[in-house]
Amino acid sequence: MKILYVTTISNTLNAFLTPHIEELTKVGHVVDIACKIEQPLNQNLLKSTRNFIEMQFNRSPRKNNFLGLIRQIRKLVLQEEYDIVHTHTPVASVLVRLACKGIEKTKVFYTAHGFHFLKGGPLFNWLTYYPIEKFLSRYTDTLITINKEDFSIAQRKFKMKHLYLINGVGVDLEKFHPVSVDEKLIIKKRLGLEVDKKYLICIGELNTNKNQILLINMMEAISKQREDVVLLLVGSGQLENKLQQLVIDKGLGQFIQLLGYRKDIADLLRASDLALSSSKREGLPVNLIEAMATGLPLIVTDCRGNRDLVENNRNGFIVPINDEIAFVNSIIEIFEDKQLMYQMSKESQKMVKKFDKGLVENSILETYY
């Protein structure tokens, strides 16, 4: 088959979709990719694809030339006669589905990595994004959701031809795996971390939705109870300077490290003891799945996506959104009960198996036939 993958920006292709495209080309399909370049496309991706088409998408809906982009996409699809156009991310997915309307030869696939509307979410999102997704579902041949809440809403309310629930984008369980106590110490030394400290890790873009301010406030409370606990905030984003200043203002420099964008996520997870998510909204967070594969217990906020990964008291704790005291109590409970921590670690390793990238890639391939 001839397939076009479309995302709003190149970061999505680099971070999540390269293994899928590699698998498609491995079994004989021809794949083109289209997006706006923010990060340079990685070499493995370029080797696995035939053509790259740059499109001037913008993540802010109001900054897109909708008519021009729709014409560009439609012309490309008609000219190349793709069998499938598989789109990801909201802006690109709106434009692709409008552009491909009425092109019978081409099937439109849309992977929703987390709808912008969700149970308990802002009324504005329901009034804005829900009617758009519901309307465009009739121009979607196959909708792929990655969490139970989105699947349930789509199943009850949308009009796509086919609907699937697939376990995210998959994780390489050979790359992300637990290590022994001795190996953990070696990794800590290599990373410049103190061997006698307990490390909490939160990975993600530094923004209001990921809500890292909550974790900084949480560490202010933890630091008064234990001096051996350190929080690693991994990622960059618009709030980076604000969060760094907050750490300084609170005098928490020895308890919180902002590490910025990192490529050694696997080692950082292996050096850590607990993984955290303070998000207000998620799709199905890959960083938490990677943490599960590394054998970490999870403490997460009670939001869509997070709930798909954590069973309370089994592989971690689910706490109310914006409840820093619940985070503090959960962390202290796990650190003070070695048997509980061991059991949660083992459960994370068991529960992560269904997210293996090979299984996920096979599930996606099956939807194409």
C-alpha positions in Angstrom: 0.0 0.0 0.0 0.9 3.6 -0.4 0.5 5.5 2.9 0.9 9.1 3.9 1.5 9.9 7.6 0.6 13.5 8.6 1.3 15.3 11.9 1.2 19.0 12.8 4.9 19.1 13.7 8.0 16.9 13.2 8.4 16.3 16.9 5.5 13.9 17.0 7.0 11.8 14.2 10.4 11.7 15.9 9.1 10.9 19.3 6.3 8.4 18.7 5.8 7.3 15.1 9.2 6.3 13.7 8.9 2.6 14.9 5.5 2.3 13.2 6.7 3.7 9.9 9.8 1.5 10.0 7.5 -1.5 10.5 5.3 -0.5 7.6 8.3 -0.2 5.2 9.7 -3.5 6.5 6.6 -5.4 5.4 6.6 -3.7 2.0 4.5 -0.6 2.2 5.6 2.8 0.7 5.3 5.7 3.2 5.5 9.4 2.7 5.4 11.9 5.6 4.1 15.5 5.9 4.4 18.0 8.7 5.9 21.3 9.7 9.6 21.1 10.8 10.3 22.1 14.3 12.9 19.5 15.3 15.0 18.1 12.4 13.6 14.7 11.3 15.6 11.8 12.6 17.7 9.8 10.2 16.0 6.5 10.9 12.7 8.1 9.9 14.1 9.6 6.7 15.6 6.2 5.7 12.2 4.5 6.2 10.2 7.0 4.1 10.1 7.8 0.4 9.1 11.5 0.4 8.9 14.3 2.9 6.4 17.1 2.2 6.7 20.2 4.4 3.4 21.8 5.3 3.1 25.1 7.2 0.9 23.9 10.0 0.7 25.7 13.3 -0.2 24.2 16.6 -2.4 27.3 17.3 -5.6 26.7 15.3 -6.1 30.4 14.6 -2.6 30.8 13.0 -3.3 28.3 10.1 -4.1 29.2 6.5 -6.9 26.6 6.5 -8.0 27.0 2.9 -4.5 27.0 1.5 -3.5 23.9 3.5 -6.6 22.0 2.6 -5.9 22.7 -1.1 -2.3 21.6 -0.7 -3.3 18.3 1.1 -6.0 17.5 -1.3 -3.8 18.1 -4.3 -1.1 15.9 -2.9 -3.5 13.0 -2.0 -5.1 13.1 -5.5 -1.8 13.3 -7.3 -0.2 10.4 -5.3 -3.3 8.3 -5.0 -2.6 7.2 -1.5 -4.4 4.1 -0.2 -4.3 5.4 3.3 -3.7 8.8 4.9 -3.0 8.3 8.6 -3.2 11.5 10.5 -2.2 12.4 14.1 -2.5 15.5 16.3 -5.6 17.8 16.3 -4.7 20.6 13.7 -3.4 18.2 11.1 -6.3 15.8 11.6 -8.9 18.5 11.1 -7.3 19.7 7.9 -6.6 16.2 6.5 -10.2 15.0 7.0 -11.6 18.1 5.3 -9.1 17.8 2.5 -9.9 14.1 1.8 -13.7 14.5 1.9 -15.1 12.6 -1.1 -11.8 11.0 -2.3 -13.2 7.4 -2.4 -9.9 5.7 -3.2 -8.2 7.0 -0.1 -9.0 5.8 3.4 -8.5 8.3 6.2 -7.2 7.0 9.6 -7.0 9.3 12.6 -5.2 8.4 15.8 -6.5 10.6 18.6 -3.7 10.9 21.2 -6.2 12.4 23.7 -9.3 14.5 22.7 -9.2 18.1 24.1 -12.5 17.5 25.7 -12.8 15.1 28.6 -15.0 14.2 31.6 -14.9 17.1 34.0 -12.9 19.2 31.5 -13.5 22.9 30.8 -16.9 23.8 29.2 -15.1 25.8 26.5 -13.4 22.6 25.3 -16.7 20.8 25.1 -18.4 23.6 23.2 -15.4 24.0 20.8 -13.6 20.7 20.3 -16.4 18.2 20.8 -18.7 19.4 18.0 -15.7 19.6 15.6 -14.6 16.0 16.4 -18.1 14.7 16.2 -18.8 16.4 12.8 -15.5 15.3 11.3 -15.9 11.7 12.5 -18.3 11.1 9.5 -15.3 11.7 7.3 -13.1 9.3 9.2 -12.8 5.7 7.9 -10.9 4.5 11.0 -10.6 6.2 14.4 -7.9 4.9 16.7 -8.2 5.9 20.4 -5.5 5.2 23.0 -7.5 5.4 26.3 -10.8 4.0 27.5 -12.5 7.3 28.1 -11.9 8.5 24.5 -13.0 5.1 23.1 -16.2 5.2 25.1 -17.1 8.7 24.0 -16.4 7.9 20.3 -18.3 4.6 20.5 -21.4 6.4 21.8 -21.3 9.7 20.0 -19.3 9.6 16.8 -20.0 8.4 13.2 -16.7 7.0 12.0 -16.8 3.7 10.0 -14.4 1.8 12.2 -13.2 2.4 15.8 -10.4 0.7 17.7 -8.8 1.0 21.1 -5.0 0.4 20.9 -2.5 0.6 23.7 -0.8 3.9 22.7 2.3 4.0 20.5 4.1 1.2 22.2 7.3 1.0 24.3 10.6 -0.8 23.6 10.8 -3.2 26.5 14.3 -4.2 25.6 15.4 -0.5 26.0 13.4 0.2 29.2 13.9 -2.5 31.8 14.7 -2.7 35.6 18.3 -3.0 36.9 19.9 -4.4 40.0 20.7 -2.3 43.0 24.4 -2.4 42.1 23.7 -1.3 38.5 21.5 1.5 39.8 24.3 2.9 41.9 26.6 2.8 38.9 24.1 4.7 36.8 23.6 7.3 39.5 27.3 8.0 39.6 27.5 8.2 35.9 24.7 10.8 35.9 26.2 12.8 38.7 23.4 11.9 41.1 24.0 11.2 44.8 23.9 7.5 45.6 22.3 7.9 49.0 19.3 9.9 47.7 15.8 8.7 46.7 14.8 10.1 43.3 11.4 11.1 42.1 11.1 11.7 38.4 8.5 13.6 36.3 9.0 13.7 32.6 7.2 16.1 30.3 6.9 19.5 28.7 7.0 22.3 31.3 3.5 23.8 30.9 0.3 24.5 32.8 -1.4 21.2 31.8 1.5 19.1 33.2 1.2 21.2 36.3 4.8 20.8 37.7 4.1 23.8 40.0 2.1 21.3 42.1 5.2 19.0 42.5 7.4 21.9 43.5 5.0 22.9 46.2 4.8 19.2 47.2 8.6 19.1 47.6 8.5 22.0 50.0 6.4 19.8 52.3 8.5 16.6 51.7 11.7 18.4 52.4 10.5 19.1 56.0 10.0 15.4 56.6 12.9 13.8 54.7 16.2 15.2 53.5 17.0 12.3 51.2 14.3 12.8 48.6 15.1 14.7 45.3 12.7 15.5 42.5 14.0 15.4 38.9 11.9 17.5 36.5 12.9 16.4 32.9 11.8 18.4 30.0 11.7 22.0 28.6 8.8 24.3 27.8 7.3 27.8 28.3 7.3 27.6 32.1 11.0 26.6 32.5 12.2 29.9 33.7 9.2 30.4 36.0 9.6 27.0 37.6 13.3 27.5 38.1 12.7 30.8 39.8 10.1 29.2 42.0 12.6 26.6 43.1 15.0 29.4 44.0 12.4 31.4 45.8 11.4 28.5 47.9 15.0 27.6 48.7 14.6 24.1 47.2 17.7 23.9 45.1 19.0 20.8 46.9 15.7 19.0 46.6 14.7 19.8 43.0 16.7 19.5 39.8 15.4 20.9 36.5 17.3 18.8 33.9 15.8 20.3 30.7 15.4 18.2 27.5 17.4 14.9 27.8 18.1 12.0 25.5 19.1 9.6 28.3 15.6 9.0 29.6 16.2 5.3 30.0 19.1 5.9 32.4 17.3 8.6 34.3 14.4 6.2 34.9 16.8 3.5 36.1 18.4 5.9 38.5 14.9 6.9 39.9 12.7 5.2 42.5 9.2 6.6 41.8 7.6 8.2 38.7 5.1 11.0 39.1 2.5 12.7 36.9 0.8 15.9 38.1 -1.1 16.4 34.8 -4.6 17.8 34.5 -5.2 16.0 31.2 -3.4 13.2 29.3 -3.8 10.9 26.3 -1.8 7.8 27.3 1.5 9.1 28.7 4.5 7.3 27.2 6.8 8.5 29.9 4.8 6.6 32.5 4.7 3.4 30.4 8.5 3.7 30.1 8.6 4.1 33.9 6.5 1.0 34.4 8.8 -1.0 32.1 11.7 0.1 34.3 9.9 -1.2 37.3 8.9 2.0 39.0 5.8 2.5 41.1 3.7 5.4 39.9 1.9 8.2 41.7 -0.4 10.1 39.3 -3.3 12.5 39.3 -6.8 11.2 38.7 -7.1 12.2 35.0 -7.9 10.4 31.7 -4.9 8.5 30.5 -3.2 8.2 33.9 -6.2 6.1 35.0 -5.5 3.6 32.2 -2.0 2.9 33.6 -2.4 2.8 37.4 -4.5 0.6 39.5 -4.7 2.1 43.0 -2.7 0.2 45.5 -1.5 -2.2 42.9 1.3 -0.5 40.9 1.0 2.9 42.5 -1.5 5.5 43.8 -4.0 7.7 42.0 -4.4 11.1 43.8 -6.8 14.0 43.3 -5.7 16.7 40.8 -4.0 19.6 42.6 -3.8 17.7 45.9 -0.2 18.1 46.9 -0.7 16.6 50.4 -2.0 13.4 48.8 1.2 13.3 46.8 3.3 13.8 49.9 1.5 11.1 51.8 1.7 8.6 49.0 5.4 9.1 48.5 6.2 8.8 52.2 4.0 5.6 52.4 5.9 3.9 49.6 9.4 4.9 50.8 8.6 3.8 54.4 7.2 0.4 53.3 9.9 -1.6 51.3 7.6 -4.5 50.8 4.9 -2.3 49.3 7.5 -0.6 47.0 8.8 -4.1 45.9 5.2 -5.3 45.2 4.3 -2.2 43.2 7.5 -2.4 41.2 6.7 -6.0 40.2 3.1 -5.1 39.3 4.3 -2.3 37.0 6.5 -4.8 35.2 3.6 -7.2 34.8 1.1 -4.5 33.7 3.4 -3.0 31.1 3.6 -6.1 28.9 0.5 -5.2 26.8 2.2 -1.9 25.8 5.1 -3.7 24.1 5.8 -1.8 20.8 5.7 -5.1 18.8 2.2 -5.8 20.0 1.1 -2.2 19.4 2.6 -2.2 15.9 0.8 -5.4 15.0 -2.4 -4.0 16.3 -2.1 -0.9 14.1 -1.2 -3.0 11.0 -4.3 -5.1 11.5 -6.5 -2.1 11.3 -5.1 -1.4 7.8 -6.6 -4.6 6.3 
